[in-house]
Amino acid sequence: MAKPPANSAEQFILGSVLVNPDSWVQVSGMLSHADFSEERNRRIFLRMKDLADRGEKIDRVTLANELMRTGQLESIGGFSYLVSLDEGLPAIQNLDSYIRIVKDARDLRSLYVIGQYIESQAEAKVAPLDLIADVQSKLIEIERGSAILDNVPAMGEVIDSLGGILEIINPTTTDVFIPTGFARWDSMTGGLEAGKLAIIAGRPSSGKTSLAMCMAQNIAEANVPVAMFSLEMSHRGLIDRMVCVKSQLDFANYRGRRLNQFQKEEARRAMEKLYSIPLYIDEKTFHSIGDISRKLDRLAHKQGVRVCFLDYVQLLTSGLRHKGDRRSTTEILGEAVEGLKSLGKRLGIAMVLLSQLNRDSEKRGGAHKPMLSDLKDSSSLEQAADLVAFTFREYFYKPDQDHLREHCEIIIGKARDGKTGSIPMRFLGNMGGRFEDL
């Protein structure tokens, strides 16, 4: 196994700090000296940190003096190496991309060490299940990015990194809060939030998949890239529903191809509008959180995806359970949800997981409205979620009351940063599961 080589991204990052000392806040907030592969780059980073901690400006001269003071200038290649870092280097706009390269290289080095560890333990004939459990914990550490950074920015640095006081109070972008296209939901919750985990839960046929699909469609139509991992429904099933939601055609007639010429034209126009929206749908089964991580990482960096829907989270457990796995379903699901939350935070993506409810709500007599304890494997889901919403259709329990047919109540059962309460909505199941504000 060849050890991953060091990459020039380290030099670009250090050079960018010399070109623009203000970028130190961003760099030091995301990297530590241990993330650098070359010893000389680690030393330069630490001396930059010393200067910043003393409130001194970081440039070639101050950095060279600091390296001389600590007897390290020659060991890093002298003043000529410092010059090579920023000479002719323009201000780098996509500094995050270079930081990501360095972090990824650090992860690869960690994986190389784990590979050596596996090899040594296998030669020692350690029990396979014990080794798997040990390695899994190490991999989760890498996935969560749990290494402690040397520098913890002060409050002023945090505010500056978020764009400053005015940008936080009166934001000019929608980088954090993403509207769902449903006015009452957005008013109560603020929309979906980048880096946060939301759960939409409900009993079968309560409309949870339809609500998520409509949200994904609304967000993508607003030109915000969305990923949808559908573990239950095929590409064709989702497309058929989206066409009917968009065109307001009867779903049964559309699926049975019982459309007149006017309706066919409506379907064609709906399909053309869907054709160009930035919605990326994956219907494959996953065998590890790494599978999802790799796909979402590429989608985030290549396509700019900012929201991810996963339908539905309990189906993950079958793919993530390995032969001889001793973990309970709750443990597997808990690790998966924590991994997805960590992934969303790292990528700055709003994660929306769909979840089944247990049958407890159906055993409560007339009080069928769902509550947090009804979440299947609720301890892990409820703890991880920043927001929990339930879809509830009373018509499911009272099918003789036709006035309830199109009524769906969205119950916000948990909102870490917002309000809880109910949102009445119109649900048109005959149109592929179309939701409308009331």
N, C-alpha and C positions, 0 to 999 in steps of 0.2 A: 504494500500500500504506500503510495507516494504522498509525502507530506504536502499539504496545500502551500503554495508559494506566497510570499508577501506580495502585496500589490501597490501600485503607484497611487492609489486613492489616498493612502496615508499622507503622502507628500502634498497632494492637492489640498487636503484639509488643513494641514499645518501652514501651507503657503497662503491659503485663503484668510487665515487669521492674521498673518503678517500684512496682507493687502488691506483687509478690513477688520481691525481689532474688535469691532462691535459684534462680529460673528462668533467671538469666543463664548458668549452666553449660550448660543445654540449648540456649539461643539461640546462644551464642557457639560451641558445638560444631558447629552445623549451618549457621550463616550467617556471612558476612563483610560488611564495609561495602559491597563492590561489588555485593551482591545487592539493595541498596535502590535504588529508582528515583529518589527525591527526594534532592537534595543535602543538605537539612537533616536528613533522617533518617539519611543516611550520617554526618554530623558528630556527631549525637547518639549513634549506635552507637559511633563511635570514642572519644568522651569517656567513655562507659560502660566501654569496654574499658580506658581509662587508669585509671579509678577501681578497677576490678577487679584490674588488674595491680599496683596499689599496696596492695591489700588493704583498700580503703576501701568503706564501704557505698554502694550506689547508691540514691539517692532524689531527690526534687525539688530539695532544697536543695543537696546535694553536686554534683548534675549541673549545676544553674544556676551554682554557683560555678566549676566546671570550665570551663563554656562561657564565663563572664566572664573567667576567667584566660587563656583562649586567644583572647579577642576575638571570640567566635562567637555570643554570646547573641542579639544583635540579628539576626544573619543567619539564625537559625533561626525567627524570629518572636517572640522574647522569651519572658519567663516565662509569658505567657498560653498559648503553644503547648505548653509543658511541662505546664501544668495540664490542657490539653485532652486530653493523651494518656491520663491515668489517672483523670480526674475521673468518678466514678460507674461506673468499670469494675470488674466483679466479677473474681474470680480465674478465669482461663481454664483450663478442664480440658483442652481439645483444642488445646493450643498447637501440636502437630505439624501440625495441619491448616492453621493460619495460616502456619507456616513453609513448608509445601508450596506454598501460594498464592504466596508471595514468590519461592520458588525457580522455580516454573513461569513467573512473570512475567519473571524474569531470563532464563530459557531462551527465552521468546518474543522478548525484546529482542535476544538473540543471533541468533535465527533471522531477525529483521528485518534485522539487519546482514548476515547471509549472503545474504538476498534481494537487498539492494542490491549486494552484491559480485557475485552471479551476473549481475545486470542489466548492471553495468559491464563484466564480462569478456565477456559475450555481445556487447555493442556493440563490444568490441575484437576480436571474432572469434577468441577463443582456441579451440584445439582442444577439441571437446566432451568427449572422453574424459579429457583432462587436467583439464578443469574439473570433471568428475564425480568424479574421484579426489580432487581438492583439496577439494571440498565434502564428500565422504563423510568425510574425515578430520576436518573441522570438526564435522560432525554427530555423529561418534563421540565427540568431546571433550565435546560437550554431553550426550550420552547417558550417558557414564560419570561425569559430574559431576566432571571432573578439575581444576576450578579449585582452586588452593591456598588454604585458609582462612588468614586472618591469625592466628587464635588456635588453638594446639594445646594442649588441656587437659592439665594435669599428672595424674599417676597417681591422686591423691586425688580429683580432679574426675571422672575416668573411673569410679572405683569408686562415687562418689556418684550419677553419672548412671545406673548400672546397678542402683540400689536400695540400695546400701550393702553392708557386709561380710556381714551376716547373710543378706540376701536372695540374695547370690551363692552362699554356702556351702550354705544351706538354702532354696532358692527356694520361694515360696508359689504361684507361677504356672507355667504351661507356655509362657511367651512365647517361650522359646528352643528347648527340645527338645520335639519333637512325636512321641509314640509312634505306631508304625505298626500296632500291634495284633498283631505277631508278637514273642513274648517273647524268643526267642533273638537275633533281629536287634537288638531294642531293648537287650538286655543287652550285646551286643558293640559296638554303634555309638552307643548313647545315643539312638537314634531319628533322625529327620530334624531338621536344625538350621536355624533361621531365618537367612537371609542367606548360607547355604552352598550349594554346588553338588554334587549327587550324580549319578553316572551308573550306570545299570543296563544292562549289555551282555550280548549273547548271540547265538548263531547262530539262524537261523530255526527256529521250533518248539521253542525251548529254554525258553520260559515267561516271557520278560522282560516282554512286554505284560501277561500274566496276573498276574504278581507286582505290577506297578505298579497294575493295575486293582484288585487285592485290597487293596493298601495304601491307595489312594485311597478305596475303599469303607469300609474300617475307620476311617480318619481322619475321614471325613465322618459316619459313624455315631456317632462320639464327639463330634459337633457342632462339629468344627473345619472351617471352610469350605475347600474344595479346588477348584482349577481343573485341568481336564484338556484339553490341546490334542491331539487325535487326528488326526494327518495321514494315517493309514493306514486307520483303522477308522471306520465311520459311527456316528451316534447309535444306530441300530437294532441294529447289531452289538454295541456296548458294553452297551446295555440288556439284550439277550438273554443275554449272558454273565453280567452282574451278577445277573439274576433266577435263573439256574441256580446260581451260586455261593451265593446267599442261601438258596435253597430246596433245594439239593442234588439237583436234578432232572437227569436225563440230557439233555445238550445236544442230541444228535441228535433225540431224541424231542420235545423242546420246539420245536426249529426246524421239525420236520416236523409239528407239531401232532398228535402221536400220544400224547395225554395222557388218562388216565381222569379221572373227575370229582374224585376225591381230589387228584390231581396238579394239576389246574386250580385247585383251591382253594389249594393250596400256592403255586402261581405267583402267584395273585392277592394272597395275603398278603405274599409277597416284594415284589411290585410296590408295594403300599401302603406298606411300610416304606421302600422306596427313594424314594417320591414326595416325602417331606418332608426328605430329608437335604440338607445344603448342598454339593452337588457340581455344579459348573458345567462343562459339556462343550462344546467348540468343535471342529468338524470341518473348518473352512475352511482353505484354503491361504493362507500368508502370503507377502507380497512384500517385506517389510522387517522388521527387528527393531522398527521403530517401530509396525508393526501389532500385534505381540505386546505391546509396551510399553503402548500405549494401552488395549488390552483388559484387561491385567493390572492396570494402574494403577486403572482403574475398578472392577474386581472387588475389589482390595485395599481401596480407600477406601469403596466403597458396600456391599460384601458381607462385608468382613473376611477375604478369602481369605488363608491363611497358608502354603499349600503349592501348588506348581504342578508337574504332570507334563506332559512333552512327548514324544509318541511318533510318530516317532522322529527324532533330530536330523539324520541324513543327508538326510532328505526336505526339510529346509529349503533345501538348496543349490540345488535346481531353482527354487524360488520366488524366492530371493535373487539368482540370476544374471540379469543384465540383458543386453540385446542389445549385443554388442560388448565384453562384460566380459572383460578380459584376466587376471583373477585365476584362480588354480588353485582346484580344489575344496577343497584343504586350507586355502588362505588364506581363502576365503569362510566355511568352517566355523569356522575359528579365530576370525574376527571375530564371527561369530554367537554362538559359545559365550561369548566374553568379554563380549559385549553382554548376553547373558542372565544371566551371573553378576553383572555390574554392576547389572542391573535387580533381581535378587533381593536383593542387598545393600541397594540403595536403599529397596526396599519392605519389607525385613525378612521376605522370603518364602523358604521352603525350596524350591529349584529341583531337580527330578529330571528328568534327560534320559535317554531311552532311546537306545541306540546299537547298531548292527549290529557284528559282528566280521568281520574279513577271514577268508580261508580257510586261514590259516597253521596253525591248530590241527588242521585235517583232514589236513595234510601231515606231521604228526609221528608217524606210525605209531600205536602204542598209546597215546601220551601226548596225549590230546585235550583235557585240561583247559585252559581259556583262561588267558592271562596278559596283562599290561598291553600288551605289544607287539602283541597281536592286535586291539586297538582299531582300527577303521577310521579313518584319519587320526589315528593315536594321538598324535602329538606335540602337537597342539593340545588334544585332549580330556584326555589324561593330565595335562598341565600345569595346565589350568584347574580340574580336579575336586578337590574336598576329599575325596570318597569315591568309589571305584569298586567296584561289585559285579558279579559275573558269574553268570548262571544256566547251570547245566551239567546235562544229562540224559544219563547214560551209556547209557540205553536207546536213545537216538538212534543210537548206534554199535553196540549189541548188541541188536537187536530180538528175537532168539531167546531172550533171558533175561527171562522174564516177571516175575520178582521185582523187576526194575528199573523196571517200567512206571510205578509211582507214586512213584519216588524222584527228587528234584531236589536238587542241591547248590548252595547260594548261597556263592560264593567272594568274600570281601572282599579284593580285591587291593591296595587303597590306602585308607588311613584317616589323614588328616592329624592328627586329634585322637583316634584310638581304636585298636582292635586290628584286625589282619588275621587271617584264618583262614577256616574253612569252617563252614557252618550246614546241616545236613541238614534237608530239609523234605519233606512229602508233597505231591505234585502230582496233582490229579485232573482230567485233561484232559477226561474225559467229562462233567464238571460245569461246563463253561464255563471251565475253567482255575482251579479252586479250589486255593489253597494252605493248608496246615495245619501248625502246629508239630508236631514230633516230640518 
